[in-house]
Amino acid sequence: MNWKSVRLWLSTPFTLLDSMRARLQLVLFCALFGCIFLTLFHPLNLDQWFVRSNKPIYSILLFFSAAGLAAIMVTQLALRSFFNGYASTRLSFFAWMTVDYIVIALAAHTTNHFITNDPLFDLTELTKTLGNTFLILIVPYALGLLLLSLRDQVRTVEALTLKINQPIKSAWVEIKDENGKTVISVDAKSVLYFKSEDNYVFVYYKLDDEVKKELIRTTLKRLEQELDTAAFVRIHRSYMINTLNLVAATRAANGYRVVIDSTLKATFPVSSTYQSVFEDRFLPQTFR
């Protein structure tokens, strides 16, 4: 992987935590999970750290959890509000994650000072706190992001399903070659998809419940212009689909993949060039 590809990957949009609601959910999950996790499992032998204190260990851990909650609320709910105008990318996400980590570590270090009376400006203790905070924070932070991502995936599928199931009025279509000669004349619902092959196009359609294909000398660009119906949508340099037969669409790391007719054992990619058009047709803005 070269530096250019790394820069491209880091500049990819990352909008999972753009909304205040998503950030609040992450904060509450980290606080709740962290409190339960620390109390039940005492990671890193936490129960042995405060043997000199006369306070019960659960109250100490609750105090630490409250300090962590306050810290992440400051970074995610207060500080981040001032940067809403900036683009949300993977790089900015890692930057905010680093800010969260440092602020929570400082909060834990300060809390430890008040409980144990250890020096506040002890570099050795601060370094140890930074390491321990990372090991403890990474679990709830990663799980919280995973749950938010899974929720968005479910919403995406539900939204796509709703739009896919919306009926589009069918019509009779004529598919012509480059000379304007009609080669196929069928009901729009019968057409499944078009596949480009150099200066030709394969037309896949159903006739008496059997999938047929016809090779026509034309281009997808020409067909896009000639087929005057909203049912046909270009999704790739090589594919144009009939949304009347769109069964499912799933979101992947590099875009979407769609299923046309349940009898076809194939999925079709939505390339980045046509992704925005596809989303405008099938995905509400709130679920992107």
C-alpha positions as CSV (number, residue, x, y, z in Angstrom):
1,M,0.0,0.0,0.0
2,N,1.6,3.3,-1.1
3,W,1.2,6.7,0.5
4,K,-1.3,7.9,-2.1
5,S,-3.7,5.0,-1.4
6,V,-3.3,5.6,2.4
7,R,-4.2,9.3,1.9
8,L,-7.2,8.3,-0.2
9,W,-8.4,5.8,2.4
10,L,-8.0,8.4,5.2
11,S,-9.9,11.0,3.2
12,T,-12.9,8.7,2.7
13,P,-16.1,10.1,4.3
14,F,-16.9,8.7,7.7
15,T,-20.3,10.0,8.9
16,L,-21.2,7.4,11.6
17,L,-20.8,10.0,14.4
18,D,-22.0,13.1,12.6
19,S,-25.3,13.3,14.4
20,M,-25.6,14.4,18.0
21,R,-27.8,11.4,18.7
22,A,-25.2,8.9,17.5
23,R,-22.5,10.6,19.6
24,L,-24.8,10.6,22.7
25,Q,-25.5,6.9,22.1
26,L,-21.8,6.1,21.9
27,V,-21.2,8.1,25.1
28,L,-23.9,6.3,27.1
29,F,-22.9,2.9,25.8
30,C,-19.2,3.5,26.8
31,A,-20.2,4.8,30.2
32,L,-22.6,1.9,31.0
33,F,-20.4,-0.8,29.5
34,G,-17.3,0.6,31.2
35,C,-18.9,0.8,34.6
36,I,-20.3,-2.8,34.4
37,F,-17.0,-4.1,32.9
38,L,-14.8,-2.5,35.5
39,T,-17.0,-3.6,38.4
40,L,-17.5,-7.2,37.4
41,F,-14.1,-8.2,35.9
42,H,-11.6,-5.8,37.6
43,P,-9.3,-5.7,34.5
44,L,-5.6,-5.1,35.0
45,N,-6.1,-6.2,38.7
46,L,-7.9,-2.9,39.5
47,D,-9.1,-4.3,42.8
48,Q,-5.5,-4.4,44.0
49,W,-4.7,-0.8,43.1
50,F,-6.7,0.8,46.0
51,V,-6.1,-1.6,48.9
52,R,-4.9,1.4,51.0
53,S,-8.2,3.1,50.6
54,N,-11.0,2.6,53.1
55,K,-13.6,3.1,50.4
56,P,-15.3,0.0,48.8
57,I,-13.9,-0.8,45.4
58,Y,-17.2,-0.5,43.6
59,S,-17.6,3.1,44.7
60,I,-14.1,3.9,43.5
61,L,-14.7,2.3,40.1
62,L,-18.0,4.2,39.9
63,F,-16.1,7.4,40.5
64,F,-13.7,6.6,37.7
65,S,-16.6,5.7,35.4
66,A,-18.2,9.0,36.2
67,A,-15.0,10.9,35.4
68,G,-14.6,9.0,32.1
69,L,-18.3,9.8,31.2
70,A,-17.7,13.5,31.9
71,A,-14.6,13.5,29.8
72,I,-16.1,11.8,26.8
73,M,-19.2,14.0,27.0
74,V,-16.9,17.1,26.9
75,T,-15.1,15.8,23.7
76,Q,-18.0,14.3,21.8
77,L,-21.0,16.5,22.8
78,A,-19.4,19.8,23.6
79,L,-16.1,20.3,21.8
80,R,-17.2,18.5,18.6
81,S,-20.1,20.8,18.2
82,F,-17.7,23.6,17.3
83,F,-16.4,21.6,14.3
84,N,-19.6,20.6,12.6
85,G,-18.7,22.5,9.5
86,Y,-15.6,20.4,8.8
87,A,-15.7,17.3,6.6
88,S,-16.2,14.0,8.4
89,T,-13.5,11.6,7.2
90,R,-11.7,8.6,8.6
91,L,-8.8,10.9,9.4
92,S,-11.0,13.2,11.5
93,F,-12.5,10.2,13.2
94,F,-9.1,9.0,14.3
95,A,-8.3,12.5,15.4
96,W,-11.4,12.7,17.6
97,M,-10.7,9.2,18.9
98,T,-7.3,10.3,20.0
99,V,-8.7,13.4,21.7
100,D,-11.2,11.2,23.5
101,Y,-8.5,8.9,24.7
102,I,-6.2,11.7,26.0
103,V,-9.0,13.6,27.8
104,I,-10.3,10.4,29.4
105,A,-6.8,9.5,30.5
106,L,-6.2,12.9,32.1
107,A,-9.6,12.6,33.8
108,A,-8.6,9.2,35.2
109,H,-5.2,10.5,36.3
110,T,-6.8,13.4,38.1
111,T,-9.4,11.1,39.7
112,N,-6.6,8.8,40.9
113,H,-4.8,11.8,42.5
114,F,-7.8,12.6,44.6
115,I,-8.4,9.0,45.7
116,T,-4.8,8.0,46.4
117,N,-3.1,11.4,47.0
118,D,-0.4,10.4,44.5
119,P,1.4,13.4,43.0
120,L,-0.6,15.0,40.2
121,F,2.4,15.8,38.0
122,D,4.0,12.4,38.3
123,L,5.2,11.6,34.7
124,T,5.6,7.8,35.5
125,E,2.1,7.5,36.9
126,L,0.7,9.5,34.0
127,T,2.4,7.2,31.5
128,K,1.0,4.2,33.3
129,T,-2.5,5.8,33.3
130,L,-2.3,6.4,29.5
131,G,-1.5,2.8,28.9
132,N,-4.2,1.4,31.2
133,T,-6.8,3.8,29.8
134,F,-6.1,2.7,26.3
135,L,-6.5,-1.0,27.3
136,I,-9.8,-0.4,29.1
137,L,-11.3,2.1,26.7
138,I,-10.7,0.2,23.4
139,V,-13.3,-2.5,24.3
140,P,-16.4,-0.3,24.9
141,Y,-15.4,2.2,22.2
142,A,-15.0,-0.5,19.5
143,L,-18.2,-2.3,20.6
144,G,-20.1,1.0,20.6
145,L,-19.0,1.9,17.1
146,L,-19.8,-1.7,15.9
147,L,-23.3,-1.5,17.2
148,L,-23.9,1.9,15.6
149,S,-22.6,0.6,12.3
150,L,-24.8,-2.5,12.5
151,R,-27.8,-0.3,13.3
152,D,-27.1,1.9,10.3
153,Q,-26.7,-1.2,8.1
154,V,-30.1,-2.5,9.2
155,R,-31.7,0.9,8.6
156,T,-30.1,1.0,5.1
157,V,-31.5,-2.4,4.2
158,E,-35.0,-1.5,5.6
159,A,-35.0,1.8,3.7
160,L,-33.9,0.2,0.5
161,T,-36.5,-2.5,0.9
162,L,-39.3,0.1,1.4
163,K,-38.2,2.0,-1.8
164,I,-37.7,-1.2,-3.8
165,N,-41.2,-2.4,-2.9
166,Q,-42.8,0.8,-4.1
167,P,-44.7,0.0,-7.3
168,I,-43.5,1.6,-10.5
169,K,-46.0,1.7,-13.3
170,S,-45.0,-0.8,-16.0
171,A,-45.0,0.0,-19.7
172,W,-44.4,-1.6,-23.0
173,V,-40.8,-0.9,-24.3
174,E,-39.1,-1.3,-27.6
175,I,-35.4,-2.0,-27.5
176,K,-33.7,-0.9,-30.7
177,D,-30.3,-1.3,-32.3
178,E,-27.9,1.5,-33.4
179,N,-29.9,1.9,-36.6
180,G,-33.2,2.4,-34.9
181,K,-34.5,-1.0,-35.8
182,T,-36.7,-2.6,-33.1
183,V,-35.1,-5.9,-32.0
184,I,-37.2,-6.6,-28.9
185,S,-40.7,-5.4,-27.9
186,V,-41.8,-6.5,-24.5
187,D,-43.5,-5.4,-21.3
188,A,-41.0,-3.4,-19.2
189,K,-41.5,-5.8,-16.3
190,S,-40.1,-8.6,-18.5
191,V,-36.7,-7.0,-18.9
192,L,-34.2,-7.9,-16.1
193,Y,-30.9,-6.1,-17.0
194,F,-28.6,-4.9,-19.7
195,K,-24.9,-5.9,-19.9
196,S,-22.4,-4.0,-22.1
197,E,-20.0,-5.9,-24.4
198,D,-17.9,-3.4,-26.3
199,N,-20.2,-2.0,-29.1
200,Y,-22.9,-4.5,-28.2
201,V,-25.4,-5.0,-25.4
202,F,-26.8,-8.2,-24.0
203,V,-30.4,-7.8,-23.1
204,Y,-31.6,-10.3,-20.4
205,Y,-35.4,-10.7,-20.2
206,K,-38.0,-13.2,-19.2
207,L,-40.3,-15.0,-21.6
208,D,-42.7,-17.6,-20.3
209,D,-40.8,-17.7,-17.0
210,E,-37.5,-18.5,-18.7
211,V,-34.6,-16.1,-18.8
212,K,-33.6,-15.2,-22.4
213,K,-30.8,-13.0,-23.7
214,E,-30.5,-11.1,-26.9
215,L,-27.3,-9.5,-28.3
216,I,-28.0,-6.1,-29.9
217,R,-25.5,-3.8,-31.6
218,T,-25.9,-0.6,-29.6
219,T,-24.6,1.0,-26.4
220,L,-25.8,1.4,-22.9
221,K,-25.6,5.2,-23.2
222,R,-27.9,5.0,-26.3
223,L,-30.3,2.8,-24.4
224,E,-30.4,5.1,-21.4
225,Q,-31.5,7.9,-23.7
226,E,-34.0,5.8,-25.7
227,L,-35.8,3.9,-22.9
228,D,-38.1,6.6,-21.6
229,T,-39.0,5.0,-18.3
230,A,-37.9,5.5,-14.7
231,A,-37.6,1.8,-14.2
232,F,-34.2,1.5,-15.9
233,V,-31.2,2.7,-13.9
234,R,-27.5,2.6,-14.8
235,I,-25.5,1.3,-11.9
236,H,-22.2,0.5,-13.6
237,R,-20.1,1.0,-16.7
238,S,-21.3,-2.4,-17.8
239,Y,-24.7,-2.7,-16.3
240,M,-28.1,-1.1,-16.4
241,I,-30.9,-2.7,-14.3
242,N,-34.6,-2.8,-14.3
243,T,-35.7,-1.6,-10.9
244,L,-39.1,-3.3,-11.4
245,N,-37.3,-6.6,-10.8
246,L,-35.0,-5.3,-8.0
247,V,-35.2,-7.8,-5.1
248,A,-32.5,-6.6,-2.7
249,A,-29.7,-4.1,-2.2
250,T,-27.0,-4.4,0.4
251,R,-24.3,-2.0,1.4
252,A,-20.7,-3.2,1.3
253,A,-17.4,-1.5,2.2
254,N,-16.9,-0.4,-1.5
255,G,-20.6,0.5,-2.3
256,Y,-23.7,-1.5,-2.9
257,R,-24.6,-4.8,-4.5
258,V,-28.0,-5.5,-5.9
259,V,-30.0,-8.7,-6.7
260,I,-32.2,-8.7,-9.8
261,D,-35.0,-11.3,-9.7
262,S,-34.7,-14.1,-7.2
263,T,-34.2,-16.7,-9.9
264,L,-30.9,-15.2,-11.0
265,K,-27.9,-16.5,-9.0
266,A,-25.9,-13.3,-9.4
267,T,-25.4,-9.9,-7.8
268,F,-24.5,-6.7,-9.5
269,P,-22.2,-4.0,-8.3
270,V,-23.1,-0.3,-8.0
271,S,-19.9,1.6,-9.0
272,S,-18.9,4.8,-7.4
273,T,-19.7,6.8,-10.6
274,Y,-23.4,5.8,-10.3
275,Q,-23.7,5.5,-6.5
276,S,-25.2,8.9,-5.8
277,V,-27.9,8.4,-8.5
278,F,-28.7,5.0,-7.0
279,E,-28.9,6.4,-3.5
280,D,-31.1,9.3,-4.6
281,R,-33.5,6.8,-6.1
282,F,-33.6,4.2,-3.3
283,L,-32.1,5.6,-0.1
284,P,-33.4,8.5,2.0
285,Q,-30.9,11.1,3.0
286,T,-31.1,10.2,6.7
287,F,-29.9,6.7,6.1
288,R,-26.8,7.4,4.0
